[in-house]
Amino acid sequence: MRIEVNGEVRVIAAGTSVRELLEALDLGSDRVAVELNGELVPRWLHGETRLAEGDRIEVVTLVGGG
């Protein structure tokens, strides 16, 4: 199925979770924020939240500093 990740169209397997997508992108779920169709997905729901055809995902990497 086709989804959009940070403005780029990607083809993923049906039933892929947010966590599985992050793993495929080589991103750990502990240092990112994920927005699915304009709504923030809490980290504790990444494994349960399944993606669907046409979903729009924004992944923002959190960077610490000071």
N, CA, C and O atoms as a Maestro MAE file, in Angstrom:
{
 s_m_m2io_version
 :::
 2.0.0
}

f_m_ct {
 s_m_title
 :::
 protein
 m_atom[264] {
  # First column is atom index #
  i_m_mmod_type
  r_m_x_coord
  r_m_y_coord
  r_m_z_coord
  i_m_residue_number
  s_m_chain_name
  s_m_pdb_residue_name
  s_m_pdb_atom_name
  i_m_atomic_number
  :::
  1 25 0.841 -1.174 0.000 1 A "MET " " N  " 7
  2 3 0.000 0.000 0.000 1 A "MET " " CA " 6
  3 2 0.886 1.237 0.000 1 A "MET " " C  " 6
  4 15 2.055 1.183 0.381 1 A "MET " " O  " 8
  5 25 0.311 2.347 -0.432 2 A "ARG " " N  " 7
  6 3 1.069 3.595 -0.525 2 A "ARG " " CA " 6
  7 2 0.719 4.517 0.637 2 A "ARG " " C  " 6
  8 15 -0.447 4.717 0.976 2 A "ARG " " O  " 8
  9 25 1.777 5.074 1.235 3 A "ILE " " N  " 7
  10 3 1.622 6.084 2.272 3 A "ILE " " CA " 6
  11 2 2.596 7.218 1.953 3 A "ILE " " C  " 6
  12 15 3.438 7.085 1.066 3 A "ILE " " O  " 8
  13 25 2.481 8.315 2.665 4 A "GLU " " N  " 7
  14 3 3.400 9.427 2.494 4 A "GLU " " CA " 6
  15 2 4.136 9.641 3.811 4 A "GLU " " C  " 6
  16 15 3.513 9.815 4.858 4 A "GLU " " O  " 8
  17 25 5.465 9.626 3.751 5 A "VAL " " N  " 7
  18 3 6.293 9.826 4.940 5 A "VAL " " CA " 6
  19 2 7.151 11.064 4.710 5 A "VAL " " C  " 6
  20 15 8.008 11.084 3.827 5 A "VAL " " O  " 8
  21 25 6.909 12.094 5.516 6 A "ASN " " N  " 7
  22 3 7.638 13.355 5.392 6 A "ASN " " CA " 6
  23 2 7.645 13.860 3.950 6 A "ASN " " C  " 6
  24 15 8.668 14.326 3.449 6 A "ASN " " O  " 8
  25 25 6.494 13.761 3.293 7 A "GLY " " N  " 7
  26 3 6.334 14.275 1.940 7 A "GLY " " CA " 6
  27 2 6.768 13.338 0.834 7 A "GLY " " C  " 6
  28 15 6.635 13.675 -0.342 7 A "GLY " " O  " 8
  29 25 7.285 12.167 1.181 8 A "GLU " " N  " 7
  30 3 7.763 11.206 0.179 8 A "GLU " " CA " 6
  31 2 6.855 9.984 0.157 8 A "GLU " " C  " 6
  32 15 6.568 9.397 1.200 8 A "GLU " " O  " 8
  33 25 6.404 9.602 -1.036 9 A "VAL " " N  " 7
  34 3 5.543 8.430 -1.176 9 A "VAL " " CA " 6
  35 2 6.385 7.168 -0.978 9 A "VAL " " C  " 6
  36 15 7.465 7.024 -1.552 9 A "VAL " " O  " 8
  37 25 5.863 6.266 -0.155 10 A "ARG " " N  " 7
  38 3 6.519 4.980 0.093 10 A "ARG " " CA " 6
  39 2 5.501 3.871 -0.058 10 A "ARG " " C  " 6
  40 15 4.309 4.074 0.170 10 A "ARG " " O  " 8
  41 25 5.972 2.705 -0.442 11 A "VAL " " N  " 7
  42 3 5.130 1.521 -0.537 11 A "VAL " " CA " 6
  43 2 5.526 0.607 0.612 11 A "VAL " " C  " 6
  44 15 6.694 0.245 0.759 11 A "VAL " " O  " 8
  45 25 4.528 0.233 1.433 12 A "ILE " " N  " 7
  46 3 4.774 -0.637 2.584 12 A "ILE " " CA " 6
  47 2 3.754 -1.773 2.564 12 A "ILE " " C  " 6
  48 15 2.766 -1.727 1.831 12 A "ILE " " O  " 8
  49 25 4.007 -2.776 3.371 13 A "ALA " " N  " 7
  50 3 3.084 -3.912 3.468 13 A "ALA " " CA " 6
  51 2 1.823 -3.505 4.219 13 A "ALA " " C  " 6
  52 15 1.875 -2.698 5.147 13 A "ALA " " O  " 8
  53 25 0.705 -4.063 3.816 14 A "ALA " " N  " 7
  54 3 -0.557 -3.820 4.517 14 A "ALA " " CA " 6
  55 2 -0.416 -4.274 5.960 14 A "ALA " " C  " 6
  56 15 0.201 -5.303 6.236 14 A "ALA " " O  " 8
  57 25 -0.989 -3.507 6.879 15 A "GLY " " N  " 7
  58 3 -0.962 -3.862 8.286 15 A "GLY " " CA " 6
  59 2 0.289 -3.436 9.028 15 A "GLY " " C  " 6
  60 15 0.454 -3.779 10.199 15 A "GLY " " O  " 8
  61 25 1.171 -2.699 8.376 16 A "THR " " N  " 7
  62 3 2.390 -2.227 9.030 16 A "THR " " CA " 6
  63 2 2.041 -1.267 10.155 16 A "THR " " C  " 6
  64 15 1.192 -0.390 9.994 16 A "THR " " O  " 8
  65 25 2.705 -1.438 11.298 17 A "SER " " N  " 7
  66 3 2.479 -0.535 12.423 17 A "SER " " CA " 6
  67 2 3.439 0.650 12.337 17 A "SER " " C  " 6
  68 15 4.409 0.632 11.579 17 A "SER " " O  " 8
  69 25 3.148 1.668 13.122 18 A "VAL " " N  " 7
  70 3 4.047 2.818 13.195 18 A "VAL " " CA " 6
  71 2 5.428 2.356 13.653 18 A "VAL " " C  " 6
  72 15 6.435 2.780 13.085 18 A "VAL " " O  " 8
  73 25 5.493 1.503 14.659 19 A "ARG " " N  " 7
  74 3 6.782 1.003 15.148 19 A "ARG " " CA " 6
  75 2 7.545 0.273 14.052 19 A "ARG " " C  " 6
  76 15 8.751 0.470 13.902 19 A "ARG " " O  " 8
  77 25 6.852 -0.574 13.280 20 A "GLU " " N  " 7
  78 3 7.511 -1.305 12.188 20 A "GLU " " CA " 6
  79 2 8.021 -0.346 11.125 20 A "GLU " " C  " 6
  80 15 9.094 -0.560 10.561 20 A "GLU " " O  " 8
  81 25 7.265 0.706 10.847 21 A "LEU " " N  " 7
  82 3 7.726 1.712 9.885 21 A "LEU " " CA " 6
  83 2 8.998 2.380 10.392 21 A "LEU " " C  " 6
  84 15 9.959 2.536 9.639 21 A "LEU " " O  " 8
  85 25 9.010 2.774 11.656 22 A "LEU " " N  " 7
  86 3 10.194 3.417 12.234 22 A "LEU " " CA " 6
  87 2 11.403 2.490 12.162 22 A "LEU " " C  " 6
  88 15 12.509 2.936 11.857 22 A "LEU " " O  " 8
  89 25 11.199 1.207 12.439 23 A "GLU " " N  " 7
  90 3 12.296 0.239 12.338 23 A "GLU " " CA " 6
  91 2 12.807 0.147 10.900 23 A "GLU " " C  " 6
  92 15 14.016 0.081 10.673 23 A "GLU " " O  " 8
  93 25 11.894 0.142 9.932 24 A "ALA " " N  " 7
  94 3 12.285 0.071 8.523 24 A "ALA " " CA " 6
  95 2 13.061 1.314 8.096 24 A "ALA " " C  " 6
  96 15 13.891 1.259 7.188 24 A "ALA " " O  " 8
  97 25 12.780 2.439 8.763 25 A "LEU " " N  " 7
  98 3 13.481 3.694 8.466 25 A "LEU " " CA " 6
  99 2 14.745 3.850 9.303 25 A "LEU " " C  " 6
  100 15 15.401 4.890 9.248 25 A "LEU " " O  " 8
  101 25 15.092 2.817 10.082 26 A "ASP " " N  " 7
  102 3 16.251 2.837 10.984 26 A "ASP " " CA " 6
  103 2 16.158 3.959 12.010 26 A "ASP " " C  " 6
  104 15 17.151 4.613 12.326 26 A "ASP " " O  " 8
  105 25 14.943 4.170 12.528 27 A "LEU " " N  " 7
  106 3 14.722 5.168 13.571 27 A "LEU " " CA " 6
  107 2 14.202 4.480 14.820 27 A "LEU " " C  " 6
  108 15 13.281 3.667 14.745 27 A "LEU " " O  " 8
  109 25 14.778 4.797 15.957 28 A "GLY " " N  " 7
  110 3 14.259 4.274 17.214 28 A "GLY " " CA " 6
  111 2 13.047 5.094 17.629 28 A "GLY " " C  " 6
  112 15 12.993 6.296 17.370 28 A "GLY " " O  " 8
  113 25 12.096 4.467 18.257 29 A "SER " " N  " 7
  114 3 10.878 5.186 18.630 29 A "SER " " CA " 6
  115 2 11.047 6.054 19.858 29 A "SER " " C  " 6
  116 15 10.141 6.812 20.206 29 A "SER " " O  " 8
  117 25 12.208 5.959 20.533 30 A "ASP " " N  " 7
  118 3 12.386 6.739 21.749 30 A "ASP " " CA " 6
  119 2 12.813 8.178 21.489 30 A "ASP " " C  " 6
  120 15 12.680 9.009 22.387 30 A "ASP " " O  " 8
  121 25 13.314 8.509 20.320 31 A "ARG " " N  " 7
  122 3 13.793 9.864 20.036 31 A "ARG " " CA " 6
  123 2 13.084 10.510 18.852 31 A "ARG " " C  " 6
  124 15 13.646 11.380 18.187 31 A "ARG " " O  " 8
  125 25 11.850 10.086 18.589 32 A "VAL " " N  " 7
  126 3 11.089 10.678 17.485 32 A "VAL " " CA " 6
  127 2 9.671 11.001 17.941 32 A "VAL " " C  " 6
  128 15 9.145 10.412 18.886 32 A "VAL " " O  " 8
  129 25 9.080 11.945 17.245 33 A "ALA " " N  " 7
  130 3 7.650 12.230 17.395 33 A "ALA " " CA " 6
  131 2 7.003 11.855 16.069 33 A "ALA " " C  " 6
  132 15 7.550 12.136 15.003 33 A "ALA " " O  " 8
  133 25 5.834 11.219 16.139 34 A "VAL " " N  " 7
  134 3 5.147 10.762 14.938 34 A "VAL " " CA " 6
  135 2 3.760 11.381 14.883 34 A "VAL " " C  " 6
  136 15 2.988 11.316 15.840 34 A "VAL " " O  " 8
  137 25 3.468 11.983 13.737 35 A "GLU " " N  " 7
  138 3 2.145 12.545 13.487 35 A "GLU " " CA " 6
  139 2 1.520 11.744 12.356 35 A "GLU " " C  " 6
  140 15 2.123 11.574 11.296 35 A "GLU " " O  " 8
  141 25 0.311 11.255 12.585 36 A "LEU " " N  " 7
  142 3 -0.409 10.458 11.591 36 A "LEU " " CA " 6
  143 2 -1.663 11.210 11.192 36 A "LEU " " C  " 6
  144 15 -2.568 11.400 12.004 36 A "LEU " " O  " 8
  145 25 -1.714 11.637 9.941 37 A "ASN " " N  " 7
  146 3 -2.856 12.393 9.419 37 A "ASN " " CA " 6
  147 2 -3.212 13.586 10.310 37 A "ASN " " C  " 6
  148 15 -4.382 13.860 10.579 37 A "ASN " " O  " 8
  149 25 -2.165 14.287 10.759 38 A "GLY " " N  " 7
  150 3 -2.359 15.504 11.537 38 A "GLY " " CA " 6
  151 2 -2.541 15.315 13.028 38 A "GLY " " C  " 6
  152 15 -2.725 16.291 13.754 38 A "GLY " " O  " 8
  153 25 -2.492 14.063 13.506 39 A "GLU " " N  " 7
  154 3 -2.671 13.775 14.932 39 A "GLU " " CA " 6
  155 2 -1.413 13.107 15.491 39 A "GLU " " C  " 6
  156 15 -0.872 12.183 14.884 39 A "GLU " " O  " 8
  157 25 -0.956 13.578 16.645 40 A "LEU " " N  " 7
  158 3 0.202 12.983 17.290 40 A "LEU " " CA " 6
  159 2 -0.130 11.565 17.745 40 A "LEU " " C  " 6
  160 15 -1.188 11.320 18.325 40 A "LEU " " O  " 8
  161 25 0.791 10.629 17.473 41 A "VAL " " N  " 7
  162 3 0.628 9.246 17.929 41 A "VAL " " CA " 6
  163 2 1.515 9.073 19.160 41 A "VAL " " C  " 6
  164 15 2.738 9.146 19.041 41 A "VAL " " O  " 8
  165 25 0.933 8.846 20.335 42 A "PRO " " N  " 7
  166 3 1.749 8.648 21.534 42 A "PRO " " CA " 6
  167 2 2.692 7.463 21.356 42 A "PRO " " C  " 6
  168 15 2.338 6.468 20.724 42 A "PRO " " O  " 8
  169 25 3.883 7.574 21.912 43 A "ARG " " N  " 7
  170 3 4.907 6.534 21.765 43 A "ARG " " CA " 6
  171 2 4.382 5.165 22.184 43 A "ARG " " C  " 6
  172 15 4.694 4.161 21.544 43 A "ARG " " O  " 8
  173 25 3.596 5.115 23.244 44 A "TRP " " N  " 7
  174 3 3.103 3.827 23.743 44 A "TRP " " CA " 6
  175 2 2.093 3.174 22.795 44 A "TRP " " C  " 6
  176 15 1.739 2.010 22.978 44 A "TRP " " O  " 8
  177 25 1.626 3.921 21.778 45 A "LEU " " N  " 7
  178 3 0.707 3.348 20.789 45 A "LEU " " CA " 6
  179 2 1.379 3.012 19.451 45 A "LEU " " C  " 6
  180 15 0.710 2.542 18.532 45 A "LEU " " O  " 8
  181 25 2.680 3.244 19.332 46 A "HIS " " N  " 7
  182 3 3.374 2.985 18.063 46 A "HIS " " CA " 6
  183 2 3.215 1.544 17.602 46 A "HIS " " C  " 6
  184 15 3.047 1.303 16.406 46 A "HIS " " O  " 8
  185 25 3.263 0.585 18.513 47 A "GLY " " N  " 7
  186 3 3.155 -0.827 18.132 47 A "GLY " " CA " 6
  187 2 1.741 -1.249 17.775 47 A "GLY " " C  " 6
  188 15 1.547 -2.210 17.031 47 A "GLY " " O  " 8
  189 25 0.757 -0.539 18.297 48 A "GLU " " N  " 7
  190 3 -0.650 -0.883 18.072 48 A "GLU " " CA " 6
  191 2 -1.284 -0.131 16.904 48 A "GLU " " C  " 6
  192 15 -2.300 -0.565 16.363 48 A "GLU " " O  " 8
  193 25 -0.693 0.983 16.520 49 A "THR " " N  " 7
  194 3 -1.275 1.826 15.482 49 A "THR " " CA " 6
  195 2 -0.885 1.298 14.114 49 A "THR " " C  " 6
  196 15 0.287 1.329 13.736 49 A "THR " " O  " 8
  197 25 -1.869 0.816 13.378 50 A "ARG " " N  " 7
  198 3 -1.645 0.265 12.034 50 A "ARG " " CA " 6
  199 2 -1.864 1.348 10.990 50 A "ARG " " C  " 6
  200 15 -2.765 2.177 11.115 50 A "ARG " " O  " 8
  201 25 -1.034 1.330 9.969 51 A "LEU " " N  " 7
  202 3 -1.132 2.309 8.891 51 A "LEU " " CA " 6
  203 2 -2.068 1.790 7.804 51 A "LEU " " C  " 6
  204 15 -2.235 0.584 7.619 51 A "LEU " " O  " 8
  205 25 -2.670 2.736 7.095 52 A "ALA " " N  " 7
  206 3 -3.624 2.394 6.040 52 A "ALA " " CA " 6
  207 2 -3.263 3.133 4.760 52 A "ALA " " C  " 6
  208 15 -2.541 4.131 4.778 52 A "ALA " " O  " 8
  209 25 -3.775 2.626 3.660 53 A "GLU " " N  " 7
  210 3 -3.568 3.238 2.341 53 A "GLU " " CA " 6
  211 2 -3.852 4.735 2.413 53 A "GLU " " C  " 6
  212 15 -4.895 5.157 2.914 53 A "GLU " " O  " 8
  213 25 -2.904 5.538 1.901 54 A "GLY " " N  " 7
  214 3 -3.095 6.974 1.814 54 A "GLY " " CA " 6
  215 2 -2.759 7.760 3.069 54 A "GLY " " C  " 6
  216 15 -2.874 8.985 3.074 54 A "GLY " " O  " 8
  217 25 -2.343 7.077 4.145 55 A "ASP " " N  " 7
  218 3 -1.984 7.796 5.365 55 A "ASP " " CA " 6
  219 2 -0.824 8.746 5.102 55 A "ASP " " C  " 6
  220 15 0.043 8.488 4.267 55 A "ASP " " O  " 8
  221 25 -0.834 9.858 5.845 56 A "ARG " " N  " 7
  222 3 0.253 10.834 5.793 56 A "ARG " " CA " 6
  223 2 0.944 10.831 7.155 56 A "ARG " " C  " 6
  224 15 0.317 11.094 8.182 56 A "ARG " " O  " 8
  225 25 2.238 10.532 7.151 57 A "ILE " " N  " 7
  226 3 3.012 10.438 8.382 57 A "ILE " " CA " 6
  227 2 4.114 11.486 8.346 57 A "ILE " " C  " 6
  228 15 4.808 11.651 7.343 57 A "ILE " " O  " 8
  229 25 4.259 12.186 9.458 58 A "GLU " " N  " 7
  230 3 5.385 13.096 9.650 58 A "GLU " " CA " 6
  231 2 6.185 12.540 10.810 58 A "GLU " " C  " 6
  232 15 5.642 12.310 11.891 58 A "GLU " " O  " 8
  233 25 7.478 12.324 10.592 59 A "VAL " " N  " 7
  234 3 8.362 11.828 11.634 59 A "VAL " " CA " 6
  235 2 9.394 12.921 11.902 59 A "VAL " " C  " 6
  236 15 10.103 13.368 11.001 59 A "VAL " " O  " 8
  237 25 9.459 13.337 13.170 60 A "VAL " " N  " 7
  238 3 10.404 14.374 13.565 60 A "VAL " " CA " 6
  239 2 11.378 13.759 14.554 60 A "VAL " " C  " 6
  240 15 10.965 13.180 15.559 60 A "VAL " " O  " 8
  241 25 12.666 13.881 14.274 61 A "THR " " N  " 7
  242 3 13.697 13.370 15.166 61 A "THR " " CA " 6
  243 2 13.984 14.420 16.227 61 A "THR " " C  " 6
  244 15 14.212 15.589 15.917 61 A "THR " " O  " 8
  245 25 13.971 13.990 17.480 62 A "LEU " " N  " 7
  246 3 14.241 14.889 18.593 62 A "LEU " " CA " 6
  247 2 15.748 14.909 18.855 62 A "LEU " " C  " 6
  248 15 16.392 13.863 18.933 62 A "LEU " " O  " 8
  249 25 16.293 16.116 18.987 63 A "VAL " " N  " 7
  250 3 17.719 16.282 19.219 63 A "VAL " " CA " 6
  251 2 17.904 17.068 20.507 63 A "VAL " " C  " 6
  252 15 17.341 18.149 20.677 63 A "VAL " " O  " 8
  253 25 18.698 16.512 21.407 64 A "GLY " " N  " 7
  254 3 18.986 17.205 22.664 64 A "GLY " " CA " 6
  255 2 20.173 18.123 22.515 64 A "GLY " " C  " 6
  256 15 20.993 17.967 21.610 64 A "GLY " " O  " 8
  257 25 20.253 19.045 23.380 65 A "GLY " " N  " 7
  258 3 21.390 19.957 23.339 65 A "GLY " " CA " 6
  259 2 21.279 20.960 24.456 65 A "GLY " " C  " 6
  260 15 20.332 20.938 25.242 65 A "GLY " " O  " 8
  261 25 22.232 21.817 24.517 66 A "GLY " " N  " 7
  262 3 22.128 22.796 25.588 66 A "GLY " " CA " 6
  263 2 23.201 23.821 25.538 66 A "GLY " " C  " 6
  264 15 23.241 24.716 26.383 66 A "GLY " " O  " 8
  :::
 }
 m_bond[263] {
  # First column is bond index #
  i_m_from
  i_m_to
  i_m_order
  :::
  1 1 2 1
  2 2 3 1
  3 3 4 2
  4 3 5 1
  5 5 6 1
  6 6 7 1
  7 7 8 2
  8 7 9 1
  9 9 10 1
  10 10 11 1
  11 11 12 2
  12 11 13 1
  13 13 14 1
  14 14 15 1
  15 15 16 2
  16 15 17 1
  17 17 18 1
  18 18 19 1
  19 19 20 2
  20 19 21 1
  21 21 22 1
  22 22 23 1
  23 23 24 2
  24 23 25 1
  25 25 26 1
  26 26 27 1
  27 27 28 2
  28 27 29 1
  29 29 30 1
  30 30 31 1
  31 31 32 2
  32 31 33 1
  33 33 34 1
  34 34 35 1
  35 35 36 2
  36 35 37 1
  37 37 38 1
  38 38 39 1
  39 39 40 2
  40 39 41 1
  41 41 42 1
  42 42 43 1
  43 43 44 2
  44 43 45 1
  45 45 46 1
  46 46 47 1
  47 47 48 2
  48 47 49 1
  49 49 50 1
  50 50 51 1
  51 51 52 2
  52 51 53 1
  53 53 54 1
  54 54 55 1
  55 55 56 2
  56 55 57 1
  57 57 58 1
  58 58 59 1
  59 59 60 2
  60 59 61 1
  61 61 62 1
  62 62 63 1
  63 63 64 2
  64 63 65 1
  65 65 66 1
  66 66 67 1
  67 67 68 2
  68 67 69 1
  69 69 70 1
  70 70 71 1
  71 71 72 2
  72 71 73 1
  73 73 74 1
  74 74 75 1
  75 75 76 2
  76 75 77 1
  77 77 78 1
  78 78 79 1
  79 79 80 2
  80 79 81 1
  81 81 82 1
  82 82 83 1
  83 83 84 2
  84 83 85 1
  85 85 86 1
  86 86 87 1
  87 87 88 2
  88 87 89 1
  89 89 90 1
  90 90 91 1
  91 91 92 2
  92 91 93 1
  93 93 94 1
  94 94 95 1
  95 95 96 2
  96 95 97 1
  97 97 98 1
  98 98 99 1
  99 99 100 2
  100 99 101 1
  101 101 102 1
  102 102 103 1
  103 103 104 2
  104 103 105 1
  105 105 106 1
  106 106 107 1
  107 107 108 2
  108 107 109 1
  109 109 110 1
  110 110 111 1
  111 111 112 2
  112 111 113 1
  113 113 114 1
  114 114 115 1
  115 115 116 2
  116 115 117 1
  117 117 118 1
  118 118 119 1
  119 119 120 2
  120 119 121 1
  121 121 122 1
  122 122 123 1
  123 123 124 2
  124 123 125 1
  125 125 126 1
  126 126 127 1
  127 127 128 2
  128 127 129 1
  129 129 130 1
  130 130 131 1
  131 131 132 2
  132 131 133 1
  133 133 134 1
  134 134 135 1
  135 135 136 2
  136 135 137 1
  137 137 138 1
  138 138 139 1
  139 139 140 2
  140 139 141 1
  141 141 142 1
  142 142 143 1
  143 143 144 2
  144 143 145 1
  145 145 146 1
  146 146 147 1
  147 147 148 2
  148 147 149 1
  149 149 150 1
  150 150 151 1
  151 151 152 2
  152 151 153 1
  153 153 154 1
  154 154 155 1
  155 155 156 2
  156 155 157 1
  157 157 158 1
  158 158 159 1
  159 159 160 2
  160 159 161 1
  161 161 162 1
  162 162 163 1
  163 163 164 2
  164 163 165 1
  165 165 166 1
  166 166 167 1
  167 167 168 2
  168 167 169 1
  169 169 170 1
  170 170 171 1
  171 171 172 2
  172 171 173 1
  173 173 174 1
  174 174 175 1
  175 175 176 2
  176 175 177 1
  177 177 178 1
  178 178 179 1
  179 179 180 2
  180 179 181 1
  181 181 182 1
  182 182 183 1
  183 183 184 2
  184 183 185 1
  185 185 186 1
  186 186 187 1
  187 187 188 2
  188 187 189 1
  189 189 190 1
  190 190 191 1
  191 191 192 2
  192 191 193 1
  193 193 194 1
  194 194 195 1
  195 195 196 2
  196 195 197 1
  197 197 198 1
  198 198 199 1
  199 199 200 2
  200 199 201 1
  201 201 202 1
  202 202 203 1
  203 203 204 2
  204 203 205 1
  205 205 206 1
  206 206 207 1
  207 207 208 2
  208 207 209 1
  209 209 210 1
  210 210 211 1
  211 211 212 2
  212 211 213 1
  213 213 214 1
  214 214 215 1
  215 215 216 2
  216 215 217 1
  217 217 218 1
  218 218 219 1
  219 219 220 2
  220 219 221 1
  221 221 222 1
  222 222 223 1
  223 223 224 2
  224 223 225 1
  225 225 226 1
  226 226 227 1
  227 227 228 2
  228 227 229 1
  229 229 230 1
  230 230 231 1
  231 231 232 2
  232 231 233 1
  233 233 234 1
  234 234 235 1
  235 235 236 2
  236 235 237 1
  237 237 238 1
  238 238 239 1
  239 239 240 2
  240 239 241 1
  241 241 242 1
  242 242 243 1
  243 243 244 2
  244 243 245 1
  245 245 246 1
  246 246 247 1
  247 247 248 2
  248 247 249 1
  249 249 250 1
  250 250 251 1
  251 251 252 2
  252 251 253 1
  253 253 254 1
  254 254 255 1
  255 255 256 2
  256 255 257 1
  257 257 258 1
  258 258 259 1
  259 259 260 2
  260 259 261 1
  261 261 262 1
  262 262 263 1
  263 263 264 2
  :::
 }
}
